């Protein structure tokens, strides 16, 4: 092919891991989930599996209009129905306060539920029925009559209407894009659109709330037990010590369960008012309206370049939609200033308020639609330049973060692209549209690069070494299906030698030491240093016990002459085979357990955060098969290479990448919540009409990690991989679709109709 990838022959000489893998540990190997057995046998208790004695059922009454106000609610018929215990409207609902989100928390729907007569979106809760059974509550909710004054709903698809400009964010301007773009030798100026996407985790949102007389015990579908506790305490008007939030297992969240939604506080308020446990499950239809979605975006990309492909100007102007009750702006420009070298750059944003439910974070928030626009424009530029798209990215690789001139803690995007090209067989690509065949099919090959900011928060953890030789680790964070239980056990095993199946991991309860939310790929980098320190502290206490206990063979020794290796205390001068197992020492000392606490600070307190820029990187290579005879498009093959530092568990990490690829195919080809312009209702608010990727749509997936530990990010060199694994998929797919068909789709999802145009390449062409 014409455009050889520069330096591709260097692929195999990529340096291996910068730090050696710890011996006697499972780190960076494939470890099956320790909670897998509970999930596959149905014994893992998800939120709606909690059934408390005397529990009753709550069902919200949802607004059928998207804009207007309530004149009156007729509850007479519903209240008299069998099984109904109480019917709440704003007249009789106990006071719910406004919450003020603090550091580390957010509330996407600002107004407390049922607090006024205003209706701002279809599906908004206007009343709440509590009954003995779910069916009784549903029937009564249907019988409530709400009389409204309806105003015209704004569910416009054209985001240019009603646009509000936002402030320019830090790092989003360098040089002057206007004149630089004007004189650029090669230009791309295109607009890209992404629709509202709905999270749709299999597990429905749910709350099981109980007021015990002293405190609220709340079982919640949440990715953030502490944010849930703090914000609900404010809304319920009690000290946070009177709220305990529990979440042992989550059937995924994808960001939709990061922050509290109105149903939770309604269930809690009702449980106290009635002095009964209350279960409220948000049904699938309501989940399209009341628990968040990824905002719609329109993004104009202007890229100027020299004839040899050096970027001279990059301007990214975007608009996202939000609700009347939210100010959330989709941060589409997050990765744009970081990806490529260009002397002139500007990223500007604006929002449009509409009569829809409040949007929220959805996997790789902001960056995913942003990367779709940026990387699509880069692909279009490569075509104009007649340059290989990998090569275009390689020659614009920055030496350090161009948005702030700081060095990256670790950046191996070049290696991702080279390794991905190698594994995919990219050098065999013929860049001519429609030129690659497989029988009656036309093949399209596309690629994209991506990055996502790496974060680290504050965290506390506790480790107990027990006299039965087992260990317990406690940290109030969540496993949202990603493998958190398992990697915690791996760290304790690595530090203490306790076998993984003898490590009891306890998480998901606000009575535990405070850990981070499970979102934004925060958990791995945040929690591991705290567990590491907790293990160290427990070991130090154990060595103290070893020298103080009269029946210990080390009695009277100095503790710093002792070492702890694989669960055994021994003299440093002697091998561990001469030592004593910690369980034995604890028994001699008459102790049930010895404990250690660990703490790690977030990047905001970390001096490194001022000196470095920390991001993860990746490259995705995609093959599509286009069958022009029957207008069938399939993603047939994906190679994903991610640079996420040291991967702790290759099995669960790869599983996340596979899930993200499935999600990325949905974003590119299927997913879109379509709003009726007349009523403001999402028309396809169910899993029959809102199309998601199925098993039959899944390609052959090769999920690869570069394994360059990031020692500045944290002790284990690990950054999270949940978010970055989705970025880059959609633009790689649309690039492949272009390569197969000659049709550039700039408005997601790609529809078959888009490909049935006269321009589309066919086998007879
Ligand atoms: Mo993810 S949007 O940070 O749960």
Boltz pocket constraint, residues with backbone or C-beta under 6 A from the ligand:
constraints:
  - pocket:
      binder: B
      contacts: [[A, 223], [A, 253], [A, 254], [A, 255], [A, 256], [A, 258], [A, 361], [A, 362], [A, 363], [A, 364], [A, 365], [A, 518], [A, 519], [A, 520], [A, 521], [A, 723]]
      max_distance: 6.0
